Amino acid sequence: MKRSYIGVIILAAILMMNIVFTQYMVHQYYYENYVNVLIFGGLNIVLFPLAVLAYKKTINIRA
């Protein structure tokens, strides 16, 4: 079975983006920039289905 690390790299990148967006969202909330809070909160919500799709593709490749 050939190992593919591309799925793990993609999931790690999505997790890193999620952490960065969350930190930026909290920072903007502290400074009362609520439009930016909503934008980065929405981006966090969009990243979750992308992570699920990447995970499912990684599982299907390995099987």
Secondary structure, DSSP 8 states (H G I E B T S, - for coil): -----HHHHHHHHHHHHHHHHHHHHHHHHHTT-HHHHHHHHHHHHHHHHHHHHHHHHHHHHH-
